[in-house]
């Protein structure tokens, strides 16, 4: 994550939650998209309809915890990608870390975590994204930390 592209947001989920599996290099990657409303402050106006996306293990956990009206605090970064259904570009916040604040379905979320551990999909806290990164590390530049 770049320190020049860093976003902190706290807000409420304002609409339906979209969860799906994306095919990335022949493997399924969990994907979750929500829209948030960020309240107005003295310095900034209210922000309605901020698109927020989760990937991998975070998407699976968030899908189990979140519902319309949930309040979350996220740390992430802005990403831009071409919209496949329409012309133009989509700007969204990709979540790096999430804190669940209120109106959360804790029981369902805990069951999902236990299912993930039992299926050994999350034995050490690693994610599918990390496993994909490991698989393609020979294609990465040598000067990465």
Beta strands, then each sheet from edge to edge (+ up, - down):
strand 1: 7-13
strand 2: 18-24
strand 3: 27-38
strand 4: 47-55
strand 5: 71-82
strand 6: 89-102
sheet 1: 2+ 3- 1+ 5- 6+ 4+
end
